[in-house]
């Protein structure tokens, strides 16, 4: 089983860094900064595509 890919997100307002799993960052997901509450909407499937391709490639050298 592949290890979860963790993405570090930097809040554009307060610069707080926090982490989310790539597979949870689907298109349209709203990510909320734990420090200031700024909400950022994920656009596109880059993160979920990355997580899926890593899972499919797991075990291959």
N, CA, C, O and CB atoms as a CASP TS submission, in Angstrom:
PFRMAT TS
TARGET T0000
AUTHOR 0000-0000-0000
METHOD Language model
MODEL 1
PARENT N/A
ATOM      1  N   UNK     1       0.849  -1.197   0.000  1.00  0.00           N
ATOM      2  CA  UNK     1       0.000   0.000   0.000  1.00  0.00           C
ATOM      3  C   UNK     1       0.886   1.249   0.000  1.00  0.00           C
ATOM      4  O   UNK     1       1.871   1.321   0.736  1.00  0.00           O
ATOM      5  CB  UNK     1      -0.961   0.004   1.236  1.00  0.00           C
ATOM      6  N   UNK     2       0.534   2.212  -0.816  1.00  0.00           N
ATOM      7  CA  UNK     2       1.323   3.430  -0.946  1.00  0.00           C
ATOM      8  C   UNK     2       1.146   4.327   0.271  1.00  0.00           C
ATOM      9  O   UNK     2       0.086   4.368   0.895  1.00  0.00           O
ATOM     10  CB  UNK     2       0.935   4.184  -2.216  1.00  0.00           C
ATOM     11  N   UNK     3       2.196   5.026   0.579  1.00  0.00           N
ATOM     12  CA  UNK     3       2.145   5.992   1.666  1.00  0.00           C
ATOM     13  C   UNK     3       1.417   7.244   1.180  1.00  0.00           C
ATOM     14  O   UNK     3       1.588   7.659   0.034  1.00  0.00           O
ATOM     15  CB  UNK     3       3.576   6.340   2.174  1.00  0.00           C
ATOM     16  N   UNK     4       0.607   7.842   2.049  1.00  0.00           N
ATOM     17  CA  UNK     4      -0.114   9.061   1.677  1.00  0.00           C
ATOM     18  C   UNK     4       0.868  10.190   1.371  1.00  0.00           C
ATOM     19  O   UNK     4       1.840  10.402   2.096  1.00  0.00           O
ATOM     20  CB  UNK     4      -1.083   9.484   2.804  1.00  0.00           C
ATOM     21  N   UNK     5       0.596  10.904   0.293  1.00  0.00           N
ATOM     22  CA  UNK     5       1.382  12.086  -0.052  1.00  0.00           C
ATOM     23  C   UNK     5       0.807  13.256   0.720  1.00  0.00           C
ATOM     24  O   UNK     5      -0.397  13.509   0.672  1.00  0.00           O
ATOM     25  CB  UNK     5       1.372  12.362  -1.599  1.00  0.00           C
ATOM     26  N   UNK     6       1.665  13.969   1.432  1.00  0.00           N
ATOM     27  CA  UNK     6       1.234  15.113   2.232  1.00  0.00           C
ATOM     28  C   UNK     6       1.741  16.390   1.568  1.00  0.00           C
ATOM     29  O   UNK     6       2.922  16.507   1.241  1.00  0.00           O
ATOM     30  CB  UNK     6       1.754  15.004   3.704  1.00  0.00           C
ATOM     31  N   UNK     7       0.845  17.330   1.376  1.00  0.00           N
ATOM     32  CA  UNK     7       1.150  18.609   0.740  1.00  0.00           C
ATOM     33  C   UNK     7       1.205  19.692   1.815  1.00  0.00           C
ATOM     34  O   UNK     7       0.310  19.795   2.655  1.00  0.00           O
ATOM     35  CB  UNK     7       0.092  18.961  -0.356  1.00  0.00           C
ATOM     36  N   UNK     8       2.269  20.498   1.778  1.00  0.00           N
ATOM     37  CA  UNK     8       2.369  21.637   2.683  1.00  0.00           C
ATOM     38  C   UNK     8       1.769  22.850   1.988  1.00  0.00           C
ATOM     39  O   UNK     8       2.162  23.203   0.877  1.00  0.00           O
ATOM     40  CB  UNK     8       3.852  21.904   3.102  1.00  0.00           C
ATOM     41  N   UNK     9       0.820  23.475   2.651  1.00  0.00           N
ATOM     42  CA  UNK     9       0.125  24.648   2.119  1.00  0.00           C
ATOM     43  C   UNK     9       0.530  25.862   2.946  1.00  0.00           C
ATOM     44  O   UNK     9       0.569  25.794   4.174  1.00  0.00           O
ATOM     45  CB  UNK     9      -1.430  24.448   2.140  1.00  0.00           C
ATOM     46  N   UNK    10       0.830  26.960   2.284  1.00  0.00           N
ATOM     47  CA  UNK    10       1.152  28.207   2.964  1.00  0.00           C
ATOM     48  C   UNK    10      -0.017  29.170   2.768  1.00  0.00           C
ATOM     49  O   UNK    10      -0.390  29.480   1.637  1.00  0.00           O
ATOM     50  CB  UNK    10       2.492  28.821   2.425  1.00  0.00           C
ATOM     51  N   UNK    11      -0.583  29.634   3.860  1.00  0.00           N
ATOM     52  CA  UNK    11      -1.700  30.567   3.792  1.00  0.00           C
ATOM     53  C   UNK    11      -1.242  31.860   3.109  1.00  0.00           C
ATOM     54  O   UNK    11      -0.214  32.424   3.482  1.00  0.00           O
ATOM     55  CB  UNK    11      -2.262  30.861   5.213  1.00  0.00           C
ATOM     56  N   UNK    12      -2.003  32.334   2.108  1.00  0.00           N
ATOM     57  CA  UNK    12      -1.626  33.563   1.409  1.00  0.00           C
ATOM     58  C   UNK    12      -1.831  34.831   2.246  1.00  0.00           C
ATOM     59  O   UNK    12      -1.352  35.902   1.872  1.00  0.00           O
ATOM     60  CB  UNK    12      -2.417  33.677   0.135  1.00  0.00           C
ATOM     61  N   UNK    13      -2.533  34.718   3.366  1.00  0.00           N
ATOM     62  CA  UNK    13      -2.806  35.893   4.195  1.00  0.00           C
ATOM     63  C   UNK    13      -1.818  36.001   5.364  1.00  0.00           C
ATOM     64  O   UNK    13      -1.181  37.038   5.548  1.00  0.00           O
ATOM     65  CB  UNK    13      -4.243  35.839   4.728  1.00  0.00           C
ATOM     66  N   UNK    14      -1.694  34.919   6.154  1.00  0.00           N
ATOM     67  CA  UNK    14      -0.868  35.001   7.368  1.00  0.00           C
ATOM     68  C   UNK    14       0.447  34.221   7.283  1.00  0.00           C
ATOM     69  O   UNK    14       1.252  34.261   8.214  1.00  0.00           O
ATOM     70  CB  UNK    14      -1.656  34.498   8.543  1.00  0.00           C
ATOM     71  N   UNK    15       0.666  33.516   6.176  1.00  0.00           N
ATOM     72  CA  UNK    15       1.888  32.738   5.922  1.00  0.00           C
ATOM     73  C   UNK    15       2.047  31.503   6.809  1.00  0.00           C
ATOM     74  O   UNK    15       3.125  30.909   6.843  1.00  0.00           O
ATOM     75  CB  UNK    15       3.080  33.618   6.104  1.00  0.00           C
ATOM     76  N   UNK    16       1.004  31.113   7.520  1.00  0.00           N
ATOM     77  CA  UNK    16       1.042  29.892   8.329  1.00  0.00           C
ATOM     78  C   UNK    16       1.142  28.692   7.389  1.00  0.00           C
ATOM     79  O   UNK    16       0.419  28.617   6.395  1.00  0.00           O
ATOM     80  CB  UNK    16      -0.225  29.779   9.253  1.00  0.00           C
ATOM     81  N   UNK    17       2.037  27.756   7.701  1.00  0.00           N
ATOM     82  CA  UNK    17       2.138  26.532   6.926  1.00  0.00           C
ATOM     83  C   UNK    17       1.363  25.429   7.633  1.00  0.00           C
ATOM     84  O   UNK    17       1.446  25.283   8.852  1.00  0.00           O
ATOM     85  CB  UNK    17       3.618  26.124   6.721  1.00  0.00           C
ATOM     86  N   UNK    18       0.605  24.651   6.856  1.00  0.00           N
ATOM     87  CA  UNK    18      -0.118  23.510   7.405  1.00  0.00           C
ATOM     88  C   UNK    18      -0.170  22.429   6.328  1.00  0.00           C
ATOM     89  O   UNK    18       0.060  22.710   5.152  1.00  0.00           O
ATOM     90  CB  UNK    18      -1.561  23.917   7.878  1.00  0.00           C
ATOM     91  N   UNK    19      -0.469  21.213   6.722  1.00  0.00           N
ATOM     92  CA  UNK    19      -0.403  20.083   5.806  1.00  0.00           C
ATOM     93  C   UNK    19      -1.766  19.444   5.582  1.00  0.00           C
ATOM     94  O   UNK    19      -2.621  19.421   6.467  1.00  0.00           O
ATOM     95  CB  UNK    19       0.563  19.050   6.329  1.00  0.00           C
ATOM     96  N   UNK    20      -1.939  18.930   4.375  1.00  0.00           N
ATOM     97  CA  UNK    20      -3.144  18.190   3.995  1.00  0.00           C
ATOM     98  C   UNK    20      -2.712  17.013   3.124  1.00  0.00           C
ATOM     99  O   UNK    20      -1.696  17.092   2.433  1.00  0.00           O
ATOM    100  CB  UNK    20      -4.178  19.114   3.237  1.00  0.00           C
ATOM    101  N   UNK    21      -3.479  15.922   3.156  1.00  0.00           N
ATOM    102  CA  UNK    21      -3.208  14.784   2.290  1.00  0.00           C
ATOM    103  C   UNK    21      -3.638  15.139   0.868  1.00  0.00           C
ATOM    104  O   UNK    21      -4.711  15.707   0.661  1.00  0.00           O
ATOM    105  CB  UNK    21      -3.942  13.504   2.797  1.00  0.00           C
ATOM    106  N   UNK    22      -2.795  14.801  -0.111  1.00  0.00           N
ATOM    107  CA  UNK    22      -3.082  15.112  -1.513  1.00  0.00           C
ATOM    108  C   UNK    22      -4.403  14.510  -1.958  1.00  0.00           C
ATOM    109  O   UNK    22      -5.147  15.147  -2.705  1.00  0.00           O
ATOM    110  CB  UNK    22      -1.958  14.609  -2.409  1.00  0.00           C
ATOM    111  N   UNK    23      -4.712  13.294  -1.516  1.00  0.00           N
ATOM    112  CA  UNK    23      -5.951  12.641  -1.952  1.00  0.00           C
ATOM    113  C   UNK    23      -7.202  13.358  -1.453  1.00  0.00           C
ATOM    114  O   UNK    23      -8.291  13.144  -1.985  1.00  0.00           O
ATOM    115  CB  UNK    23      -5.970  11.203  -1.475  1.00  0.00           C
ATOM    116  N   UNK    24      -7.055  14.210  -0.433  1.00  0.00           N
ATOM    117  CA  UNK    24      -8.191  14.963   0.103  1.00  0.00           C
ATOM    118  C   UNK    24      -8.381  16.321  -0.578  1.00  0.00           C
ATOM    119  O   UNK    24      -9.347  17.028  -0.292  1.00  0.00           O
ATOM    120  CB  UNK    24      -8.011  15.166   1.592  1.00  0.00           C
ATOM    121  N   UNK    25      -7.461  16.687  -1.478  1.00  0.00           N
ATOM    122  CA  UNK    25      -7.508  18.004  -2.120  1.00  0.00           C
ATOM    123  C   UNK    25      -8.140  17.911  -3.506  1.00  0.00           C
ATOM    124  O   UNK    25      -7.499  18.200  -4.517  1.00  0.00           O
ATOM    125  CB  UNK    25      -6.094  18.604  -2.222  1.00  0.00           C
ATOM    126  N   UNK    26      -9.396  17.506  -3.534  1.00  0.00           N
ATOM    127  CA  UNK    26     -10.142  17.373  -4.781  1.00  0.00           C
ATOM    128  C   UNK    26     -10.550  18.746  -5.313  1.00  0.00           C
ATOM    129  O   UNK    26     -10.626  19.724  -4.570  1.00  0.00           O
ATOM    130  CB  UNK    26     -11.384  16.490  -4.573  1.00  0.00           C
ATOM    131  N   UNK    27     -10.809  18.789  -6.613  1.00  0.00           N
ATOM    132  CA  UNK    27     -11.271  20.020  -7.249  1.00  0.00           C
ATOM    133  C   UNK    27     -12.519  20.533  -6.531  1.00  0.00           C
ATOM    134  O   UNK    27     -13.481  19.788  -6.347  1.00  0.00           O
ATOM    135  CB  UNK    27     -11.564  19.785  -8.757  1.00  0.00           C
ATOM    136  N   UNK    28     -12.503  21.786  -6.130  1.00  0.00           N
ATOM    137  CA  UNK    28     -13.635  22.400  -5.453  1.00  0.00           C
ATOM    138  C   UNK    28     -13.573  22.353  -3.932  1.00  0.00           C
ATOM    139  O   UNK    28     -14.385  22.985  -3.258  1.00  0.00           O
ATOM    140  CB  UNK    28     -14.873  21.746  -5.900  1.00  0.00           C
ATOM    141  N   UNK    29     -12.609  21.603  -3.386  1.00  0.00           N
ATOM    142  CA  UNK    29     -12.464  21.524  -1.930  1.00  0.00           C
ATOM    143  C   UNK    29     -12.032  22.877  -1.382  1.00  0.00           C
ATOM    144  O   UNK    29     -11.178  23.542  -1.969  1.00  0.00           O
ATOM    145  CB  UNK    29     -11.441  20.428  -1.533  1.00  0.00           C
ATOM    146  N   UNK    30     -12.614  23.286  -0.268  1.00  0.00           N
ATOM    147  CA  UNK    30     -12.227  24.527   0.383  1.00  0.00           C
ATOM    148  C   UNK    30     -11.323  24.172   1.566  1.00  0.00           C
ATOM    149  O   UNK    30     -11.702  23.408   2.454  1.00  0.00           O
ATOM    150  CB  UNK    30     -13.486  25.347   0.848  1.00  0.00           C
ATOM    151  N   UNK    31     -10.113  24.749   1.552  1.00  0.00           N
ATOM    152  CA  UNK    31      -9.139  24.521   2.610  1.00  0.00           C
ATOM    153  C   UNK    31      -9.118  25.766   3.492  1.00  0.00           C
ATOM    154  O   UNK    31      -8.985  26.887   3.000  1.00  0.00           O
ATOM    155  CB  UNK    31      -7.712  24.205   2.023  1.00  0.00           C
ATOM    156  N   UNK    32      -9.250  25.557   4.792  1.00  0.00           N
ATOM    157  CA  UNK    32      -9.300  26.680   5.734  1.00  0.00           C
ATOM    158  C   UNK    32      -8.018  26.734   6.562  1.00  0.00           C
ATOM    159  O   UNK    32      -7.602  25.726   7.133  1.00  0.00           O
ATOM    160  CB  UNK    32     -10.533  26.559   6.662  1.00  0.00           C
ATOM    161  N   UNK    33      -7.396  27.903   6.626  1.00  0.00           N
ATOM    162  CA  UNK    33      -6.187  28.094   7.426  1.00  0.00           C
ATOM    163  C   UNK    33      -6.538  27.923   8.906  1.00  0.00           C
ATOM    164  O   UNK    33      -7.490  28.531   9.394  1.00  0.00           O
ATOM    165  CB  UNK    33      -5.556  29.500   7.163  1.00  0.00           C
ATOM    166  N   UNK    34      -5.769  27.097   9.617  1.00  0.00           N
ATOM    167  CA  UNK    34      -6.056  26.890  11.039  1.00  0.00           C
ATOM    168  C   UNK    34      -5.710  28.095  11.916  1.00  0.00           C
ATOM    169  O   UNK    34      -6.147  28.171  13.064  1.00  0.00           O
ATOM    170  CB  UNK    34      -5.301  25.688  11.532  1.00  0.00           C
ATOM    171  N   UNK    35      -4.930  29.034  11.381  1.00  0.00           N
ATOM    172  CA  UNK    35      -4.542  30.205  12.185  1.00  0.00           C
ATOM    173  C   UNK    35      -5.491  31.384  12.004  1.00  0.00           C
ATOM    174  O   UNK    35      -6.032  31.905  12.979  1.00  0.00           O
ATOM    175  CB  UNK    35      -3.131  30.637  11.825  1.00  0.00           C
ATOM    176  N   UNK    36      -5.694  31.807  10.746  1.00  0.00           N
ATOM    177  CA  UNK    36      -6.487  33.027  10.517  1.00  0.00           C
ATOM    178  C   UNK    36      -7.870  32.760   9.937  1.00  0.00           C
ATOM    179  O   UNK    36      -8.707  33.662   9.898  1.00  0.00           O
ATOM    180  CB  UNK    36      -5.742  33.947   9.593  1.00  0.00           C
ATOM    181  N   UNK    37      -8.124  31.526   9.484  1.00  0.00           N
ATOM    182  CA  UNK    37      -9.435  31.199   8.954  1.00  0.00           C
ATOM    183  C   UNK    37      -9.621  31.488   7.470  1.00  0.00           C
ATOM    184  O   UNK    37     -10.701  31.247   6.930  1.00  0.00           O
ATOM    185  CB  UNK    37     -10.452  31.933   9.712  1.00  0.00           C
ATOM    186  N   UNK    38      -8.590  32.000   6.801  1.00  0.00           N
ATOM    187  CA  UNK    38      -8.681  32.259   5.361  1.00  0.00           C
ATOM    188  C   UNK    38      -9.075  30.980   4.645  1.00  0.00           C
ATOM    189  O   UNK    38      -8.548  29.909   4.946  1.00  0.00           O
ATOM    190  CB  UNK    38      -7.339  32.805   4.802  1.00  0.00           C
ATOM    191  N   UNK    39     -10.000  31.087   3.697  1.00  0.00           N
ATOM    192  CA  UNK    39     -10.451  29.925   2.951  1.00  0.00           C
ATOM    193  C   UNK    39      -9.955  30.009   1.514  1.00  0.00           C
ATOM    194  O   UNK    39     -10.110  31.032   0.847  1.00  0.00           O
ATOM    195  CB  UNK    39     -11.984  29.813   2.992  1.00  0.00           C
ATOM    196  N   UNK    40      -9.358  28.916   1.048  1.00  0.00           N
ATOM    197  CA  UNK    40      -8.837  28.836  -0.299  1.00  0.00           C
ATOM    198  C   UNK    40      -9.475  27.647  -1.001  1.00  0.00           C
ATOM    199  O   UNK    40      -9.525  26.546  -0.454  1.00  0.00           O
ATOM    200  CB  UNK    40      -7.296  28.720  -0.294  1.00  0.00           C
ATOM    201  N   UNK    41      -9.955  27.874  -2.196  1.00  0.00           N
ATOM    202  CA  UNK    41     -10.612  26.811  -2.958  1.00  0.00           C
ATOM    203  C   UNK    41      -9.591  26.137  -3.873  1.00  0.00           C
ATOM    204  O   UNK    41      -8.862  26.803  -4.609  1.00  0.00           O
ATOM    205  CB  UNK    41     -11.806  27.375  -3.787  1.00  0.00           C
ATOM    206  N   UNK    42      -9.550  24.802  -3.813  1.00  0.00           N
ATOM    207  CA  UNK    42      -8.668  24.028  -4.686  1.00  0.00           C
ATOM    208  C   UNK    42      -9.308  23.982  -6.068  1.00  0.00           C
ATOM    209  O   UNK    42     -10.496  23.691  -6.208  1.00  0.00           O
ATOM    210  CB  UNK    42      -8.420  22.578  -4.123  1.00  0.00           C
ATOM    211  N   UNK    43      -8.511  24.272  -7.072  1.00  0.00           N
ATOM    212  CA  UNK    43      -9.001  24.245  -8.445  1.00  0.00           C
ATOM    213  C   UNK    43      -8.151  23.250  -9.233  1.00  0.00           C
ATOM    214  O   UNK    43      -6.922  23.320  -9.221  1.00  0.00           O
ATOM    215  CB  UNK    43      -8.954  25.674  -9.097  1.00  0.00           C
ATOM    216  N   UNK    44      -8.810  22.340  -9.903  1.00  0.00           N
ATOM    217  CA  UNK    44      -8.116  21.335 -10.709  1.00  0.00           C
ATOM    218  C   UNK    44      -7.911  20.042  -9.932  1.00  0.00           C
ATOM    219  O   UNK    44      -8.301  19.919  -8.771  1.00  0.00           O
ATOM    220  CB  UNK    44      -6.771  21.874 -11.183  1.00  0.00           C
ATOM    221  N   UNK    45      -7.288  19.083 -10.607  1.00  0.00           N
ATOM    222  CA  UNK    45      -7.115  17.753 -10.027  1.00  0.00           C
ATOM    223  C   UNK    45      -5.652  17.370  -9.848  1.00  0.00           C
ATOM    224  O   UNK    45      -5.337  16.191  -9.690  1.00  0.00           O
ATOM    225  CB  UNK    45      -7.798  16.727 -10.890  1.00  0.00           C
ATOM    226  N   UNK    46      -4.762  18.347  -9.871  1.00  0.00           N
ATOM    227  CA  UNK    46      -3.336  18.057  -9.786  1.00  0.00           C
ATOM    228  C   UNK    46      -2.986  17.205  -8.565  1.00  0.00           C
ATOM    229  O   UNK    46      -2.242  16.233  -8.693  1.00  0.00           O
ATOM    230  CB  UNK    46      -2.552  19.349  -9.749  1.00  0.00           C
ATOM    231  N   UNK    47      -3.501  17.547  -7.395  1.00  0.00           N
ATOM    232  CA  UNK    47      -3.128  16.833  -6.179  1.00  0.00           C
ATOM    233  C   UNK    47      -3.710  15.425  -6.146  1.00  0.00           C
ATOM    234  O   UNK    47      -3.010  14.476  -5.795  1.00  0.00           O
ATOM    235  CB  UNK    47      -3.585  17.610  -4.956  1.00  0.00           C
ATOM    236  N   UNK    48      -4.975  15.279  -6.504  1.00  0.00           N
ATOM    237  CA  UNK    48      -5.577  13.950  -6.488  1.00  0.00           C
ATOM    238  C   UNK    48      -4.989  13.074  -7.593  1.00  0.00           C
ATOM    239  O   UNK    48      -4.829  11.870  -7.395  1.00  0.00           O
ATOM    240  CB  UNK    48      -7.100  14.050  -6.644  1.00  0.00           C
ATOM    241  N   UNK    49      -4.665  13.650  -8.749  1.00  0.00           N
ATOM    242  CA  UNK    49      -4.008  12.891  -9.814  1.00  0.00           C
ATOM    243  C   UNK    49      -2.647  12.384  -9.353  1.00  0.00           C
ATOM    244  O   UNK    49      -2.272  11.249  -9.649  1.00  0.00           O
ATOM    245  CB  UNK    49      -3.853  13.754 -11.077  1.00  0.00           C
ATOM    246  N   UNK    50      -1.908  13.217  -8.632  1.00  0.00           N
ATOM    247  CA  UNK    50      -0.598  12.835  -8.112  1.00  0.00           C
ATOM    248  C   UNK    50      -0.733  11.664  -7.140  1.00  0.00           C
ATOM    249  O   UNK    50       0.035  10.705  -7.208  1.00  0.00           O
ATOM    250  CB  UNK    50       0.081  14.035  -7.418  1.00  0.00           C
ATOM    251  N   UNK    51      -1.691  11.742  -6.254  1.00  0.00           N
ATOM    252  CA  UNK    51      -1.893  10.678  -5.274  1.00  0.00           C
ATOM    253  C   UNK    51      -2.280   9.375  -5.975  1.00  0.00           C
ATOM    254  O   UNK    51      -1.775   8.310  -5.621  1.00  0.00           O
ATOM    255  CB  UNK    51      -2.977  11.082  -4.252  1.00  0.00           C
ATOM    256  N   UNK    52      -3.169   9.451  -6.961  1.00  0.00           N
ATOM    257  CA  UNK    52      -3.606   8.256  -7.679  1.00  0.00           C
ATOM    258  C   UNK    52      -2.476   7.633  -8.478  1.00  0.00           C
ATOM    259  O   UNK    52      -2.335   6.410  -8.474  1.00  0.00           O
ATOM    260  CB  UNK    52      -4.761   8.589  -8.599  1.00  0.00           C
ATOM    261  N   UNK    53      -1.670   8.428  -9.160  1.00  0.00           N
ATOM    262  CA  UNK    53      -0.586   7.863  -9.972  1.00  0.00           C
ATOM    263  C   UNK    53       0.482   7.242  -9.092  1.00  0.00           C
ATOM    264  O   UNK    53       1.110   6.258  -9.482  1.00  0.00           O
ATOM    265  CB  UNK    53       0.035   8.940 -10.867  1.00  0.00           C
ATOM    266  N   UNK    54       0.694   7.796  -7.922  1.00  0.00           N
ATOM    267  CA  UNK    54       1.664   7.218  -6.987  1.00  0.00           C
ATOM    268  C   UNK    54       1.162   5.878  -6.474  1.00  0.00           C
ATOM    269  O   UNK    54       1.933   4.927  -6.352  1.00  0.00           O
ATOM    270  CB  UNK    54       1.931   8.178  -5.806  1.00  0.00           C
ATOM    271  N   UNK    55      -0.126   5.802  -6.175  1.00  0.00           N
ATOM    272  CA  UNK    55      -0.710   4.541  -5.706  1.00  0.00           C
ATOM    273  C   UNK    55      -0.630   3.468  -6.789  1.00  0.00           C
ATOM    274  O   UNK    55      -0.311   2.318  -6.486  1.00  0.00           O
ATOM    275  CB  UNK    55      -2.173   4.751  -5.279  1.00  0.00           C
ATOM    276  N   UNK    56      -0.909   3.813  -8.027  1.00  0.00           N
ATOM    277  CA  UNK    56      -0.854   2.856  -9.129  1.00  0.00           C
ATOM    278  C   UNK    56       0.575   2.382  -9.368  1.00  0.00           C
ATOM    279  O   UNK    56       0.802   1.229  -9.734  1.00  0.00           O
ATOM    280  CB  UNK    56      -1.426   3.479 -10.407  1.00  0.00           C
ATOM    281  N   UNK    57       1.536   3.280  -9.159  1.00  0.00           N
ATOM    282  CA  UNK    57       2.935   2.933  -9.399  1.00  0.00           C
ATOM    283  C   UNK    57       3.608   2.271  -8.213  1.00  0.00           C
ATOM    284  O   UNK    57       4.765   1.865  -8.319  1.00  0.00           O
ATOM    285  CB  UNK    57       3.698   4.155  -9.773  1.00  0.00           C
ATOM    286  N   UNK    58       2.923   2.149  -7.092  1.00  0.00           N
ATOM    287  CA  UNK    58       3.521   1.547  -5.890  1.00  0.00           C
ATOM    288  C   UNK    58       3.920   0.115  -6.163  1.00  0.00           C
ATOM    289  O   UNK    58       3.155  -0.660  -6.737  1.00  0.00           O
ATOM    290  CB  UNK    58       2.546   1.605  -4.701  1.00  0.00           C
ATOM    291  N   UNK    59       5.112  -0.225  -5.752  1.00  0.00           N
ATOM    292  CA  UNK    59       5.591  -1.580  -5.929  1.00  0.00           C
ATOM    293  C   UNK    59       6.375  -1.801  -7.204  1.00  0.00           C
ATOM    294  O   UNK    59       6.985  -2.855  -7.387  1.00  0.00           O
ATOM    295  CB  UNK    59       4.454  -2.505  -5.899  1.00  0.00           C
ATOM    296  N   UNK    60       6.366  -0.813  -8.090  1.00  0.00           N
ATOM    297  CA  UNK    60       7.132  -0.921  -9.321  1.00  0.00           C
ATOM    298  C   UNK    60       8.454  -0.197  -9.163  1.00  0.00           C
ATOM    299  O   UNK    60       8.508   0.921  -8.652  1.00  0.00           O
ATOM    300  CB  UNK    60       6.343  -0.354 -10.513  1.00  0.00           C
ATOM    301  N   UNK    61       9.510  -0.841  -9.603  1.00  0.00           N
ATOM    302  CA  UNK    61      10.847  -0.235  -9.487  1.00  0.00           C
ATOM    303  C   UNK    61      11.168   0.561 -10.718  1.00  0.00           C
ATOM    304  O   UNK    61      12.247   1.147 -10.811  1.00  0.00           O
ATOM    305  CB  UNK    61      11.921  -1.302  -9.262  1.00  0.00           C
TER
END
